[in-house]
Amino acid sequence: MILPASSQDAIRIRKYPNRRLYDTSRSTHLTHDEVLAIVRRGQRVQISDSRTESDITNEVLLQILIARDPATIAALPTQ
């Protein structure tokens, strides 16, 4: 379940062009597994593009899930 990321308690993450994810609240880089662990703990995340500042939370979380189980993509119809 993806929760709205507009709340004050959301962990703010910036995604840089080199695909690195940076947790601005703890000043540390994160791996995809660490982001997934944060979400599984029930914490909210808000991921923004470092260049445009646009909210890309859903896109990044979807990319993380797809990367963990590529067979899921094969199950989707190509049409």
KEZA-118743 format. One record per atom (N, C-alpha, C, O): x, y, z. Coordinates in steps of 0.02 Angstrom, whole numbers, plus 32768, in hexadecimal, padded with zeros to 4 digits. Atoms other than C-alpha are relative to their C-alpha. Layout:
XYZ ...
% end
This chain:
802A7FC58000 800080008000 802C803E8000 805B80428028 7FDA7FC28003 804580AB7FD1 7FD780368023 7F9E80448010 80227FCD7FD9 80178132804D 801180457FE5 8046804E7FC7 7FF17FBC8017 800B81EB8026 804180188020 804B800F805C 7FBE7FEC7FE7 80B882358037 800280488016 803880648020 80007FB97FF0 808182E48064 8003800E804B 800780488060 80017FF57FB8 808282CA8120 804480178019 8077800D7FF8 7FC27FE67FE3 8103831A8191 80307FC98015 806C7FD48017 7FD580367FE8 8144827181CD 801C7FD57FC8 803B7FA27FD5 7FE580268039 81728234811F 804C80087FFD 8067803E8009 7FB87FFE800A 822782078101 800C801C7FBA 7FF380017F89 7FF37FDE803F 8265827B8079 803E7FE37FDE 80747FE17FFB 7FC9801E8026 82D082297FF4 800580247FBE 7FD380337F9E 7FF37FE18041 831F827A7F5D 80207FCD7FD2 804D7FA87FE7 7FE2802C8032 834682197EBF 802A802A7FD1 801180597FB2 7FD27FDB802A 83DD82577E60 80057FDF7FBB 7FF27FA57FB3 7FFB801A8044 840082417DA5 80277FBE7FFB 801B7F967FCE 7FD9803D8000 847D81B77DCD 7FDA7FC68021 7FF87F92802F 802D80317FE3 83EA81567E18 800B7FF3804A 7FEE7FC58066 7FF580087FB9 842A816A7ECA 7FC780208027 7FAC80548012 80357FE87FD4 83AA81837F53 801F801A8040 80497FF8805E 7FE17FDF7FC7 83D581FB7FE0 7FCA80138033 7F9D803A8023 802D7FF07FC9 837882038086 80168042801F 804980468040 7FED7FBE7FE8 837A82BC80B1 7FF98007804B 801A80328068 80097FFA7FB7 834182A18165 803B7FE28026 804C7FF9805C 7FC880207FDF 83D3822F8190 8042800D7FDD 80777FF57FF3 7FC47FEF8026 845082728110 80287FC17FEC 80637FBB7FFA 7FE0803E8014 847581C780C8 7FE27FE67FBF 7FA77FF27FB0 801A801F803D 8466816B8023 7FDC7FBF8012 7FEE7F9E8043 8028803C7FF4 83E980DC801A 80037FD17FC4 80087FE77F8B 800880318035 83E0803C7FB8 7FB67FF47FF5 7F8D8009801D 80478012800C 833F7FFC7F6B 7FE57FD58038 7FAC7FDE804E 8016802C7FC9 83377F777FF3 7FF18029803F 7FC280198063 800C7FD77FC5 83437FFC807A 7FBF80287FF9 7F9A80308029 803F7FDC800C 82B68061802C 7FC57FD18009 7F937FE38029 803580317FF9 824C7FC58021 7FF57FEE804A 7FBC7FE5805F 8006800F7FB8 82707F9E80D9 7FDD80388025 7FB5802B8052 80217FC77FE1 8239804D810A 7FB57FFD7FF4 7F8D80078021 804780048012 8194803780AE 7FDF7FC68024 7FA77FCC803C 801C803B7FDE 81797F8980F8 7FF5800D804A 7FC97FEF8068 80097FEE7FB9 818E7FD381A7 7FC3802E800A 7FB1803D8043 803B7FD57FFB 80F98041817F 8010804A8001 7FE38073800B 7FEE7FB98001 815980E38173 7FF0801D7FBB 7FF47FFA7F89 800F7FDE803F 8129816080EE 8040801C7FE1 806D80338005 7FC77FE38024 81A58196806A 7FE680307FCC 7FB080277FB0 800E7FD18037 81A482267FF1 804180057FD9 8073801E7FF2 7FC58000802A 821E82157F62 7FF780367FCB 7FC580377FA7 80047FCA8031 824282AD7EF7 803D7FFF7FD3 80737FE97FE6 7FCB7FFB8031 82AA82C87E5C 802D803B8015 801480718025 7FD37FCB7FE9 8345832E7E88 8002803B7FD1 800F80737FE7 7FFF7FC98030 833A83967DEA 7FC080298000 7FC180668003 80407FDD8009 828283BE7DDD 7FD880088040 7FA7802E8042 80247FFF7FC0 824A83A47E92 7FBB7FE07FFA 7F937FE58029 8042801F8008 81B383447E4D 7FFD7FBF802A 80307F9E8034 800B803C7FD8 816982B77EB5 80017FC37FD2 7FD77FBD7FA6 7FFA803D8029 81A082117E69 7FFC7FC2802C 80177F8D801B 800480367FD0 817681A27EFD 7FE47FC07FE0 80037F8B7FE5 801F803B801D 8102812C7EA0 802C7FDF7FCC 80327FA27FCA 7FD6801B8035 817781187E0C 803C7FDA801C 804C7FA38005 7FC480207FE4 820F80EF7E77 7FED7FC18025 800F7F8E801F 8014803D7FDC 81B280757EE7 7FED7FC97FD0 7FFC7F8E7FDC 801280328033 816D801D7E4E 803F7FE37FE0 80447FA77FD6 7FC18018801C 821C80127E03 80237FD08030 80407F9E801A 7FE0802B7FCE 825D7FC77EA5 7FDE7FBC8001 7FFF7F888002 802580407FFF 81D47F437EA7 800C7FD77FC1 80157F9A7FC5 7FF58023803F 81EC7F177DF0 80477FE27FFF 80507FAA7FE8 7FBC80198000 82A87F067E07 80097FC3802C 80347F99801F 7FFB80387FD2 828E7E8C7E95 7FE07FC17FE4 7FF37F8A7FF8 8022803A801C 821B7E197E30 7FEF800C7FB7 7FB5801A7FA7 800D7FF38047 822E7E2C7D74 7FCD7FD27FE1 7FAF7FE37FAE 8031802E801B 81BF7D957D57 7FB9801D8003 7F8E800A7FDC 80417FDE7FFA 812D7E027D8D 7FF080257FBF 7FB780267FA9 800A7FDB803E 81447E6A7CF0 7FE97FD17FC9 7FBE7FE27FA1 801280318033 81387DCF7C83 7FB77FEB8005 7F987FD57FD4 804580147FF5 808E7DAC7CCF 7FCE80347FE5 7F9380257FDD 802C7FCC801A 80487E517C8D 7FF77FF87FB5 80267FE77F91 800B80058048 7FF77E507BE2 802680377FDB 802A80707FF2 7FD87FD18026 80617EA57B5E 7FD680327FD8 7FEF80667FC3 802B7FD28026 7FCE7EF57B06 7FEB8035802D 7FC680628019 
% end
